[in-house]
Amino acid sequence: MDSQNRIIDLFDGIADIREKRIRAIGDPKTHFSEDALRILRALRFQATLNFSIEEKTQEQIRECARLLDFISEERKKDELMKILSCESAFTVINGNLEVFQTFMSFRKIRRKKNTFSSPLYSLAYLLRNEDRSDLRSHKYSNQEIHLIDELIRSTKIDIRDDTQFIRCLSSVNQKEILRFLNQYHRKNFTKRYESLLPYICTLNELQINGETIRKFGYQKKQIGSVKRLLLEQVQQQKVKNKSEDLTAFLKENPSLFC
């Protein structure tokens, strides 16, 4: 701004804003060669603002895409996750697939709108049929990778089958998986989840301990096997995950654990 608080617009930025247009300053090739992360930033602005990208800038985004090989994985991940937080993320990725394929195994996306509430949900959706063995090299944490794996596994189940539904949600990440399933299938499974909650649990959440199991004559080395069999019975809705119910079931069905 000048001394009279008037905007000094050396690069016609006001016109670009009015036209909802993203344009590189100066020569786009030079601009992206100086810092290739600007490629992903331009696409992030496109996804965030729903602006178009000026023709010459778009052309050089594609031409310079391989320069992203020289950008750290942490910086690329940060920009990607910001893009995947936007509703128009899938449209931007589809329009610039060759750019994203320089560092992620993405394919053409059928959905037009990204309706997922978390960028990790969006990423799981995009990678559900792809090799994801290199996620660690892209600087995703073990916790993030584990969640992505669980979300992807949830897309493979027969959602109508209660046992598969229960097993899928029997995780410390059950609330995340439920949210993802609601968004993935565009249905609300919350009431069904609540009705099946007595049967949704992990092995560590099973409401029976080794001391109780040993009272039925089992050896210490058998406790793990008995708990796994009990977990299977719970997830098949044959007994609720309640201490008194599990104890009674163990007493009434000794032949199941021989």
N, C-alpha and C positions, 0 to 999 in steps of 0.2 A: 504494500500500500504506500501511496505517496504521502506528503506532508498534510494533504487535505483529506486523508482517509479514503482516497479513491483507489480501487483495485488496479494494480499494474498487471496486465494479462499479456505476457510476452509470447505465450504459446497457444493462444486462442482456447484456453481451458474452459472459459465460460460457455463458449459455443459448443464444446464437446459435452459439457454437462447438460445443456439444454437439449442436445440431440441424443442424450443417453448413449454416449460413445466413448470407448476406451481407445486411447491412441498413445503410442510411444512418443516420447520427446525426441526430436531429431530423427536420425536414421535408426529404424528398429533393429537392424542387424547389429549395429554397433552397440546399441542399448542392451540387447540381450547377451552379446558377447562379453560385455563388461561384467555382467552378473546374470547368469542363466536363471537364477531363482526368480528373476523378474517375470519370466514366462509363467510360472505358477501363480505369482502374485496377480498378474493380469487376468488369469482365469478365475482366481478367487474374487477379484473385483467384479468380474462378469457374473459369477454365481451369486454374489452377495447383493449386487445392485440391479441385476437383470438388465445390464447394459449390453450393447453389441460391441464387437471389436472392429476397429477400422481395418479396411482391407489389407493394406500394406503391413500393418502390425500383425494381423492374423497370419499372413503369408510367412512372415519371419518367425512367428511362434512355431509353426510346423517345420520350417527350414532349420531352425536352431535347436530343435528338441533334444538332439543327441548331446548337446552341451550340458544337459542335466546330469550326465554321467559324472561330471566333475564337481557336482554339488553334494554336500554331506547328506547322509541319509536322514539325520535328525532334522535338518532344515526342510527337506522334501516332505517328510512325514508331517511336520507341523503345518505346512501349507495344505497338504492333502486333507488332513483332519478338519481344517477350517472350511475347506470346500465342501466336504461331506456333511457339514453342519447346515448347509443351505438347501432350501427346497428345490432349487433348479440345478443341483449338483449333477444329476444324471444327464440332463440335457447338455450341460457343459462338457461332461466326460465323453458323451457320445459324439459331440462335435469336434473333440480334440483327442480322439482315442489313441492316435499314434504318439501323442505327447505323453500320456499317462502310461502307455505300454513300455516306455523307456525304463520304468522302474517298478511297475506293478502289472500283474497278469490279469488285466481287465479285458472284457469282451463287450460287444454291443449290448446295451441295456434296454430291456423291453419297457420297463416302467418309465413314464415321462416325469412324474413328480417323485422327489425323495420325501416320503412321508415318515421316515424313521426319526425318532426323537434323539438318537445318539449317533455320532459319527462311527462308533464301533459297530452299531447295528447296521449302518449303511455299508460298512466295509465287509461285514460278514455276508450280507446279501450279495455283494459284488463278487466275493470269493467262494461262494457256496459250491461251485462246480470247478474250481481252479486249484492248482497246486499252491499251497501256502507254506511250504516247508522253509521258505526264505524270510518269513516275517521277522524272525529274530535279527537277521542281518539288516532289516529295514528299521531296526531300533524299537520294535514293539516289545513290551515287557512280557515276562512269563505269565503274569496275571492277565494281561490283555489278550495274549495268544490263547490262553486256556478258555477265556470267555468267548472269544471268536469261534474256537473249535466247538464249544458247547452250543452256541447259537446255530452254527451250521448243521450240527447233528440234529438239532430240533426241526430243521426243515426237511429232514429225510424220513420222519416218522409218519405213520398213518394217523393223522390228527383225530380221526374218529374212534380210534382204539384207546380205551381207557388205560390199559396196562402200559402201552407205549407212552401215552401222555404222562402218566404217573412217573415212569422211569426217566423220562426226559426232564421232568421238573425236580427230580430227586437230586438236588445239587445245592451247594451253598449259594449259587447264583440263581436260585429259582425265581426270584422276583424279576430279575433282569430277563431271564428266559421267557417268563410269562408276558412281560411287556413287549418283547421282540415278537413272540408268536401272535399277539394281538395285532401288531402292526404289519407283520409279514402276511398274515392271512386276511387282514382287514376285517377281523371279527373280534368280539370281546369274549374271551374264555374265562373271565374272572369268576363268575358264579360257578362254573364247572370246577375250576381250581379250588374254590372254597369248599365245595361239596366233597372233593376228593382229598382234602388236606390231611385227614387222619391216616392216609396211606402214602403220603408223599414224604419221604425221608431218605437220608443217606445211612450208610452202615454206622457211622459215628453217632447219628441221631436216634438210633434204635433204642427204645426205652426199656432196655433190659441189660443187666451187666453180667460179667463172667461169674461172679459169686453166686447169683441166682441160678445160672445155667448149671453150675457144678453141683447144686443141690439135687439135680435130677440124675446124678450119677455119671456125668460126662467128665472126661479128663481135661486138664488144662489145655492140652494140645488140640482138643476138639472144639474149643470155644469159638474160634474163628469160623470154622465150618458151620457150626450150629447157627451162629449169628447171620451168616450169609444166606442160609436156608430160610431163616426167619424173615429176613429182608425180602426174599423172593415171595414168601407167603403174604407179607404186608402189601407189596406192590401189585400182587394179584387180587387184592381186596378180600383175602380170606381171613384176615385178622387186622384189627386196628393197631396202630403204633401207640399203644398204651401199656404201661407196665403190667397192670392186672390182666389185661387181655392176652398179652404175650406169654405171661406165666401160665395162665389157664390153657392156652393153646399148646404150649410145650408139654404140659401135663396130660392133655387129652389126646395128643398125637405123637406118642413116643416113637412109633414105627417110621415116621417121616425122617427121623434124624439118625437112623441106624446105618 
